[in-house]
Amino acid sequence: MMWPTLLLGLLVASAAGWIATSYLQAQRIRRLERSHEEIQVEETLVFDFLHGLGEAFRESIRPQELHRLIVEGATRILDAQGGALYVSDRTGAKLTPAFISKGCPPLVDIPPNILQQAAATPTGLERFLRLHTVAPGEGVIGRVWQTGQSVYLSEFSDAPELAKLRSSAFGTRSVMAAALRYGNQDLGVLALANGPMGVPFSQGDFVVFKSLAEQSAFALYNAIIYSMANEKKRLDHDLEIARDIQRILLPSEAPAIDGFQISGINVPARLVSGDYFDYIRVDDERLGVAIADVSGKGVPASLIMAICRSVLRAEAARNPSPADVLRKVNRQLYPDIKEDMFISMAYLILDHHRDSITLARAGHDAPLLYKQQSRTVTPVKSPGMVVGIDSGNVFDRLTVDFAISLERDDCLVLYTDGVTETLNAEEDEFGLDRVIQAVRARANDGAQAIVKKIIQDVRDFTGSLPQNDDITLIAIRKT
C-alpha cells in the first residue's frame, strides 16, 4: 500500500509543480508582453517626436512652434508633469524662457512675494517665469548651461531653490535637465519635472531624456540655420531693390551736347555701389559732368552716394562754377558724414557755346588729358580736398575752378580708384600706366571705345578673380 501512496504523492506534486510553473510562465509572458507593449508605445512616441521635428522643417516653422513641439513631445514621451525650454539670448550672456508647459513646477528661484501672491493669483507666477532670465551658474538651469552636464535630481541638497519649494504646492519630486549644444554653439537647456504627487523619473527615463535633448539641440541648430538662410534671402531681395533704385539714379546713357562726345559706365563690386557719376543740365548752354567715390563699399556707401547726388543736383542748377558747387555740397554733407567716411569728387562743366571745360576737383584721382597733336596723356592735377572731412574753411580755400583747353579729337578721361587699384592673382595693381596705354590706344576711336578698352584690359588683368572695388569711368572727346 506504500508504493501506490508514494506514486500518488509524486504525481500530485508533479502536477502542482507543473501548474505552478505554468502560472509563473504565464505571469512572465504577460509581463514581457506588457513590457513589449510599453517599449512599442515608447518607440512610437519617440518616432512621433522625431517625425514632428522633421516635419517642422518642411515648412517655415516659427521658433515658438518648434519650442512647443520640443517641450510637449519630451513631456509626453517621459510622462512628465511638465517641461521647460530655455534658449540663449542674442548676446549669449543669459538664458531666456522659450516655452514652459502648463503645470510645470518652477525650476528657478522664486521670490517670496511672488510665492505669496501665487497662492491667490497663479498668473503672477506664470508671468514671472515667462520673464525671468537665467545667468550662467544660476540655479539648476544655469549650472547645467554653464557646465554642459546633464543632471537627474530626486533630492535637492545641491538645488536650494527647488528644495525650499518641496513642501509647497509648487514643489518638485524629480527633475531632469540637459544642456542643448550642437557643435560649438550653446543653444539652451531642456528640463522636465514631476511634482510631489507624481512618480519619480527612473534611470531609464534619464537615458531616453538625454537622447531627446540631443535631437532637440540638432533641431534648434537647424532652425537657426533656416532662419539665417531666410534672413539672407530677405536681405538679398532688399539689395536687389536697392540695386534697381541705384540704376535709376545713375544715367543710362550720355546726353548729346554739341562739340563733345561722352561715354560713361559704372561697374559695382557688389550689388550696390559707392561710386557715382552723373550728367547734369546746368542751363541751355552748359552740361555738368560729375564722378565721385564714397569711401567703403556696399550699402553704407551707396546711401551716402544717393545723398550726394541729391545735394549736387540741387546746387548745380544754373551755377556756372564747379568749385562753388563743390563748396556748397561739402558744407551740406559735412555735418552728416561719419568721421571715418569721405567722398572724393570731380565735377566739370562743358560749355558747348564757348567750347570750354571748367574743372573742380575734391581730392579725386586726377583726370587724364589726351592731346591728339602730341599723342600724350597727362594727369590734370588741379588742387582740392575730399568732401566731408572739413567744415569748409580749408576746403573752400583749396577748391578752385580750373580751365582745361581741349582741341578737336582731344580727350579727357575721369575714373575712380577701382580701376587703377584693381589687383591680379599676384596682387599687382592695374596701375595708372595701363590706363594711359589704353587711352592712347583707343583715343582716335571715340569716347565709348576708350571706356570699353579700359574695362576689357582690367578684366584681362584680373582674370577669374572677383572684382574688389567699384569701377566708374567717363570719357569725353572733343569733336
C-alpha positions as CSV (number, residue, x, y, z in Angstrom):
1,M,0.0,0.0,0.0
2,M,3.0,2.2,0.5
3,W,4.1,2.4,-3.1
4,P,0.8,3.4,-4.6
5,T,0.5,6.2,-2.0
6,L,4.1,7.4,-2.8
7,L,3.4,7.3,-6.5
8,L,0.2,9.2,-6.0
9,G,2.0,11.9,-4.0
10,L,4.7,12.2,-6.6
11,L,2.0,12.6,-9.3
12,V,0.2,15.2,-7.2
13,A,3.5,17.1,-6.5
14,S,4.4,17.0,-10.3
15,A,1.0,18.2,-11.3
16,A,1.3,21.0,-8.7
17,G,4.8,21.9,-9.9
18,W,3.7,21.9,-13.5
19,I,0.7,24.1,-12.6
20,A,2.9,26.5,-10.6
21,T,5.5,26.6,-13.4
22,S,2.8,27.2,-16.0
23,Y,1.4,30.0,-13.8
24,L,4.8,31.6,-13.4
25,Q,5.5,31.3,-17.1
26,A,2.1,32.9,-17.9
27,Q,2.9,35.7,-15.5
28,R,6.3,36.2,-17.0
29,I,4.8,36.1,-20.5
30,R,2.2,38.7,-19.5
31,R,5.0,40.9,-18.0
32,L,7.1,40.6,-21.2
33,E,4.1,41.4,-23.3
34,R,3.3,44.4,-21.2
35,S,7.0,45.4,-21.3
36,H,7.0,44.9,-25.1
37,E,3.8,47.0,-25.4
38,E,5.4,49.7,-23.3
39,I,8.5,49.7,-25.4
40,Q,6.4,49.8,-28.5
41,V,4.4,52.7,-27.1
42,E,7.7,54.5,-26.2
43,E,9.2,53.8,-29.6
44,T,6.0,55.2,-31.2
45,L,6.2,58.3,-29.1
46,V,9.9,58.8,-29.8
47,F,9.3,58.2,-33.5
48,D,6.4,60.7,-33.4
49,F,8.7,63.2,-31.7
50,L,11.4,62.9,-34.3
51,H,8.9,62.8,-37.1
52,G,7.3,66.0,-35.7
53,L,10.7,67.8,-35.6
54,G,11.5,66.6,-39.2
55,E,8.1,67.7,-40.5
56,A,8.6,71.1,-38.8
57,F,11.3,71.9,-41.3
58,R,9.3,71.1,-44.4
59,E,7.7,74.5,-44.0
60,S,9.0,77.7,-42.5
61,I,8.3,76.9,-38.8
62,R,8.1,79.7,-36.3
63,P,10.6,79.4,-33.4
64,Q,7.8,79.5,-30.8
65,E,6.1,76.5,-32.5
66,L,9.4,74.5,-32.6
67,H,9.9,75.3,-28.9
68,R,6.4,74.0,-28.0
69,L,7.0,70.8,-30.1
70,I,10.2,70.0,-28.2
71,V,8.8,70.5,-24.7
72,E,5.4,68.9,-25.2
73,G,7.0,66.0,-27.1
74,A,9.5,65.3,-24.4
75,T,6.9,65.6,-21.7
76,R,4.6,63.2,-23.5
77,I,7.3,60.6,-24.1
78,L,8.5,60.5,-20.5
79,D,5.1,61.1,-18.9
80,A,6.4,64.1,-17.1
81,Q,4.2,66.6,-15.3
82,G,5.7,69.5,-17.2
83,G,8.8,70.8,-19.0
84,A,10.6,74.0,-19.8
85,L,12.9,75.1,-22.6
86,Y,15.4,78.0,-22.0
87,V,17.4,79.3,-25.0
88,S,20.4,81.5,-25.2
89,D,19.7,85.2,-25.9
90,R,21.4,87.1,-28.8
91,T,24.3,88.1,-26.7
92,G,24.9,84.6,-25.4
93,A,25.1,86.0,-21.8
94,K,21.8,84.8,-20.5
95,L,19.0,82.2,-21.0
96,T,15.5,83.3,-21.7
97,P,12.4,81.1,-21.2
98,A,11.3,80.0,-24.7
99,F,8.5,77.7,-23.6
100,I,7.2,76.5,-20.2
101,S,4.3,74.0,-20.3
102,K,1.3,74.3,-18.2
103,G,1.6,72.5,-14.8
104,C,5.4,72.6,-14.9
105,P,6.8,73.1,-11.4
106,P,9.0,76.2,-11.1
107,L,12.7,75.3,-11.9
108,V,14.2,78.7,-10.9
109,D,14.4,80.6,-7.6
110,I,11.1,82.2,-6.8
111,P,11.0,85.4,-4.7
112,P,8.9,85.1,-1.5
113,N,6.5,87.8,-2.5
114,I,5.7,86.0,-5.8
115,L,5.1,82.8,-3.9
116,Q,2.7,84.5,-1.6
117,Q,0.8,86.1,-4.5
118,A,0.8,82.8,-6.4
119,A,-1.5,81.1,-3.9
120,A,-4.2,83.5,-4.8
121,T,-3.3,84.5,-8.3
122,P,-1.3,81.8,-10.2
123,T,-1.0,84.1,-13.2
124,G,1.5,86.2,-11.3
125,L,3.9,83.2,-11.0
126,E,3.4,82.4,-14.7
127,R,4.2,85.9,-15.7
128,F,7.4,85.8,-13.5
129,L,8.5,82.5,-15.1
130,R,7.9,83.8,-18.6
131,L,10.0,87.0,-18.0
132,H,12.8,85.6,-15.7
133,T,16.1,85.2,-17.4
134,V,18.8,82.9,-16.1
135,A,22.5,83.8,-15.8
136,P,25.3,81.2,-16.1
137,G,25.6,79.2,-12.8
138,E,22.2,80.5,-11.5
139,G,20.3,77.5,-10.0
140,V,19.9,74.1,-11.7
141,I,19.2,75.6,-15.1
142,G,22.2,78.0,-15.0
143,R,24.6,75.3,-13.8
144,V,23.6,72.8,-16.4
145,W,24.0,75.5,-19.1
146,Q,27.4,76.5,-17.6
147,T,28.9,73.0,-17.2
148,G,27.2,71.3,-20.2
149,Q,26.5,68.3,-17.9
150,S,23.0,66.6,-17.9
151,V,21.6,66.1,-14.4
152,Y,19.0,63.8,-12.8
153,L,17.8,65.0,-9.4
154,S,15.5,63.3,-6.9
155,E,16.9,65.0,-3.8
156,F,17.8,68.7,-3.8
157,S,20.7,69.3,-1.5
158,D,22.5,70.9,-4.4
159,A,19.4,72.8,-5.5
160,P,18.2,75.0,-2.6
161,E,15.9,77.0,-4.9
162,L,14.0,73.7,-5.5
163,A,14.3,72.3,-2.0
164,K,12.5,75.3,-0.4
165,L,9.5,74.6,-2.7
166,R,9.3,70.9,-1.9
167,S,6.7,71.2,0.8
168,S,4.6,73.7,-1.2
169,A,2.0,73.3,-3.9
170,F,4.7,74.2,-6.4
171,G,7.2,71.6,-5.3
172,T,9.1,69.2,-7.4
173,R,9.8,65.5,-6.8
174,S,12.3,64.8,-9.5
175,V,14.0,66.8,-12.3
176,M,16.0,66.0,-15.4
177,A,17.9,68.8,-17.2
178,A,20.3,68.8,-20.2
179,A,22.3,71.4,-21.9
180,L,21.5,71.8,-25.6
181,R,24.7,72.0,-27.6
182,Y,25.5,71.4,-31.2
183,G,29.0,71.9,-32.5
184,N,30.4,74.9,-30.6
185,Q,27.1,76.5,-30.0
186,D,25.4,76.7,-26.6
187,L,21.8,76.7,-27.6
188,G,20.0,76.4,-24.2
189,V,18.7,74.0,-21.6
190,L,15.8,71.5,-21.7
191,A,14.3,70.4,-18.4
192,L,11.5,68.0,-17.3
193,A,9.9,67.8,-13.9
194,N,7.5,65.7,-11.9
195,G,5.6,67.2,-8.9
196,P,5.3,65.7,-5.4
197,M,2.3,63.5,-6.4
198,G,4.0,62.1,-9.5
199,V,6.2,59.1,-10.0
200,P,9.9,60.0,-9.9
201,F,11.9,59.5,-13.1
202,S,14.0,56.4,-13.5
203,Q,17.5,55.9,-14.8
204,G,16.0,54.5,-18.0
205,D,13.9,57.7,-18.3
206,F,17.2,59.7,-17.9
207,V,18.8,57.8,-20.8
208,V,15.9,58.5,-23.1
209,F,15.8,62.1,-22.0
210,K,19.4,62.7,-22.9
211,S,18.7,61.3,-26.4
212,L,15.7,63.6,-26.8
213,A,17.9,66.5,-25.7
214,E,20.5,65.7,-28.4
215,Q,17.8,65.6,-31.1
216,S,16.3,68.9,-29.7
217,A,19.7,70.6,-30.0
218,F,20.0,69.5,-33.6
219,A,16.5,70.8,-34.3
220,L,17.2,74.2,-32.7
221,Y,20.5,74.4,-34.6
222,N,18.7,73.7,-37.9
223,A,16.1,76.3,-37.0
224,I,18.9,78.9,-36.6
225,I,20.4,77.9,-40.0
226,Y,17.0,78.1,-41.6
227,S,16.3,81.5,-40.0
228,M,19.7,82.8,-41.2
229,A,19.0,81.5,-44.7
230,N,15.6,83.2,-44.8
231,E,17.1,86.4,-43.4
232,K,19.8,86.3,-46.2
233,K,17.0,85.8,-48.8
234,R,15.2,88.9,-47.4
235,L,18.4,90.9,-47.4
236,D,19.3,89.8,-50.9
237,H,15.8,90.8,-52.0
238,D,16.2,94.2,-50.4
239,L,19.6,94.6,-52.0
240,E,18.1,93.7,-55.4
241,I,15.6,96.5,-54.9
242,A,18.4,98.9,-53.8
243,R,20.4,98.0,-56.9
244,D,17.4,98.7,-59.1
245,I,16.9,102.0,-57.4
246,Q,20.5,102.9,-57.8
247,R,20.4,102.0,-61.5
248,I,17.6,104.6,-61.8
249,L,19.8,107.2,-60.1
250,L,22.7,106.6,-62.4
251,P,22.4,107.7,-66.0
252,S,21.5,105.0,-68.5
253,E,23.1,106.9,-71.4
254,A,25.1,110.1,-72.1
255,P,23.2,113.2,-73.2
256,A,24.0,114.7,-76.6
257,I,25.9,118.0,-76.5
258,D,27.3,119.9,-79.4
259,G,31.0,119.7,-79.8
260,F,31.5,116.8,-77.3
261,Q,31.2,113.0,-77.3
262,I,30.6,111.4,-73.9
263,S,30.6,107.9,-72.6
264,G,30.3,106.6,-69.0
265,I,29.9,103.4,-67.1
266,N,29.6,102.1,-63.5
267,V,30.5,98.5,-62.6
268,P,29.7,97.8,-58.9
269,A,31.9,95.3,-57.0
270,R,28.7,94.3,-55.0
271,L,25.0,94.6,-55.7
272,V,25.1,98.3,-54.8
273,S,27.9,100.7,-55.5
274,G,29.6,103.6,-53.6
275,D,30.8,105.1,-56.9
276,Y,28.7,107.7,-58.6
277,F,28.6,109.5,-61.9
278,D,26.1,111.9,-63.3
279,Y,25.3,114.3,-66.1
280,I,23.5,117.5,-65.0
281,R,21.9,120.1,-67.3
282,V,23.1,123.4,-65.8
283,D,21.4,125.6,-68.3
284,D,20.8,125.7,-72.0
285,E,24.5,126.1,-72.8
286,R,26.2,124.1,-70.2
287,L,26.3,120.4,-69.1
288,G,27.8,119.3,-65.8
289,V,29.6,116.0,-65.5
290,A,30.3,114.5,-62.1
291,I,32.2,111.5,-60.8
292,A,32.6,110.5,-57.1
293,D,33.8,107.7,-54.9
294,V,32.5,107.2,-51.4
295,S,34.9,105.6,-49.0
296,G,33.9,102.0,-48.4
297,K,31.6,99.7,-50.4
298,G,28.2,98.3,-50.2
299,V,25.0,99.7,-48.6
300,P,26.5,102.4,-46.4
301,A,28.5,103.9,-49.3
302,S,25.5,103.6,-51.6
303,L,23.3,105.6,-49.2
304,I,25.9,108.4,-48.9
305,M,26.2,108.3,-52.7
306,A,22.4,108.9,-53.1
307,I,22.5,111.8,-50.6
308,C,25.5,113.3,-52.5
309,R,23.6,113.0,-55.8
310,S,20.6,114.9,-54.5
311,V,22.7,117.7,-53.0
312,L,24.9,118.0,-56.1
313,R,21.9,118.2,-58.4
314,A,20.2,120.9,-56.2
315,E,23.4,123.0,-56.1
316,A,24.4,122.6,-59.7
317,A,21.3,124.2,-61.3
318,R,22.3,127.4,-63.1
319,N,25.6,127.6,-61.3
320,P,28.5,128.0,-63.8
321,S,31.2,127.5,-61.2
322,P,32.1,123.8,-60.4
323,A,34.2,124.9,-57.5
324,D,31.3,126.9,-55.9
325,V,29.1,123.9,-56.4
326,L,31.5,121.6,-54.6
327,R,31.9,124.1,-51.8
328,K,28.2,124.1,-51.2
329,V,28.0,120.3,-51.4
330,N,30.7,120.0,-48.8
331,R,29.1,122.4,-46.4
332,Q,25.8,120.5,-46.6
333,L,27.2,117.0,-46.3
334,Y,29.9,117.6,-43.7
335,P,27.6,117.5,-40.6
336,D,26.1,114.2,-41.7
337,I,29.1,112.2,-42.8
338,K,30.7,109.9,-40.2
339,E,34.3,110.6,-39.2
340,D,35.7,107.5,-41.0
341,M,33.9,108.4,-44.3
342,F,34.6,110.9,-47.0
343,I,33.8,111.5,-50.7
344,S,36.3,112.1,-53.4
345,M,34.7,114.0,-56.3
346,A,35.5,115.7,-59.6
347,Y,32.9,118.0,-61.2
348,L,33.3,119.8,-64.5
349,I,31.1,121.9,-66.7
350,L,31.1,121.6,-70.5
351,D,30.2,124.8,-72.3
352,H,29.4,124.0,-75.9
353,H,28.7,127.7,-76.7
354,R,32.3,128.7,-75.7
355,D,33.9,125.2,-76.4
356,S,35.4,125.3,-72.9
357,I,35.7,122.9,-69.9
358,T,36.0,124.1,-66.3
359,L,37.0,121.5,-63.7
360,A,37.0,121.5,-59.9
361,R,38.5,118.5,-58.1
362,A,37.7,117.5,-54.5
363,G,40.5,115.1,-53.8
364,H,39.6,112.8,-56.6
365,D,42.0,110.9,-58.9
366,A,43.4,113.4,-61.4
367,P,41.6,113.2,-64.8
368,L,43.7,112.1,-67.8
369,L,44.1,114.6,-70.6
370,Y,44.9,113.1,-74.1
371,K,46.2,115.6,-76.6
372,Q,45.8,114.3,-80.2
373,Q,48.5,116.5,-81.7
374,S,51.3,115.2,-79.4
375,R,49.6,111.8,-78.6
376,T,50.5,112.4,-74.9
377,V,48.4,111.6,-71.8
378,T,48.9,113.7,-68.7
379,P,47.1,113.9,-65.4
380,V,45.2,117.2,-64.7
381,K,46.3,117.9,-61.1
382,S,44.1,120.8,-60.0
383,P,44.0,121.4,-56.3
384,G,41.3,120.3,-53.9
385,M,40.5,118.1,-50.9
386,V,37.9,115.4,-50.3
387,V,34.3,116.2,-49.2
388,G,33.3,115.6,-45.7
389,I,36.4,116.0,-43.6
390,D,36.5,119.8,-43.2
391,S,33.6,122.1,-42.4
392,G,34.6,124.5,-45.2
393,N,37.4,126.8,-44.1
394,V,40.2,124.8,-45.7
395,F,38.0,123.1,-48.3
396,D,36.8,126.4,-49.7
397,R,40.3,127.8,-50.0
398,L,41.7,124.7,-51.8
399,T,38.8,124.1,-54.2
400,V,39.1,126.3,-57.2
401,D,37.9,126.3,-60.8
402,F,40.5,125.0,-63.3
403,A,40.2,125.7,-67.1
404,I,41.1,122.9,-69.5
405,S,41.8,123.5,-73.1
406,L,40.5,120.9,-75.5
407,E,41.1,120.9,-79.2
408,R,39.5,118.7,-81.8
409,D,39.9,114.9,-81.0
410,D,41.4,115.6,-77.6
411,C,40.0,113.5,-74.8
412,L,39.5,113.8,-71.0
413,V,39.1,110.6,-69.0
414,L,37.7,110.5,-65.4
415,Y,37.9,107.4,-63.4
416,T,37.7,106.0,-59.8
417,D,40.5,104.2,-58.0
418,G,38.6,100.9,-58.6
419,V,40.3,101.0,-62.0
420,T,43.9,101.7,-61.0
421,E,43.9,99.7,-57.8
422,T,42.4,96.5,-59.2
423,L,44.6,93.5,-58.3
424,N,45.5,90.4,-60.2
425,A,46.3,86.9,-58.8
426,E,49.9,88.1,-57.9
427,E,48.4,91.1,-56.1
428,D,49.9,93.5,-58.5
429,E,47.8,96.7,-59.2
430,F,46.5,97.5,-62.6
431,G,48.0,101.0,-62.2
432,L,47.9,104.3,-63.9
433,D,50.3,103.4,-66.7
434,R,48.0,100.7,-68.1
435,V,45.1,103.2,-68.0
436,I,47.2,105.7,-70.0
437,Q,48.2,102.9,-72.5
438,A,44.5,102.0,-73.0
439,V,43.5,105.7,-73.5
440,R,46.3,106.2,-76.1
441,A,45.4,103.0,-77.9
442,R,41.7,103.9,-78.4
443,A,41.5,107.7,-78.3
444,N,41.1,108.0,-82.1
445,D,38.1,105.6,-82.0
446,G,35.9,107.8,-79.7
447,A,34.8,108.1,-76.1
448,Q,32.9,104.8,-76.0
449,A,35.9,102.9,-77.4
450,I,38.2,104.3,-74.7
451,V,35.8,103.1,-71.9
452,K,35.4,99.6,-73.5
453,K,39.1,99.3,-73.9
454,I,39.9,100.1,-70.2
455,I,37.2,97.8,-68.9
456,Q,38.4,94.9,-71.1
457,D,42.0,95.5,-70.1
458,V,41.0,95.4,-66.4
459,R,39.2,92.2,-66.9
460,D,42.0,90.6,-68.8
461,F,44.4,91.7,-66.0
462,T,42.3,90.2,-63.1
463,G,41.3,87.0,-64.9
464,S,38.9,85.0,-62.9
465,L,39.4,86.9,-59.6
466,P,36.3,88.7,-58.3
467,Q,36.2,92.5,-58.6
468,N,37.5,94.0,-55.4
469,D,36.2,97.6,-55.8
470,D,33.6,99.6,-57.7
471,I,34.7,100.8,-61.1
472,T,33.5,104.0,-62.8
473,L,34.7,105.6,-66.0
474,I,33.8,108.7,-68.0
475,A,35.4,109.6,-71.3
476,I,34.9,113.0,-73.0
477,R,36.1,113.6,-76.5
478,K,36.1,117.0,-78.3
479,T,34.6,116.7,-81.8
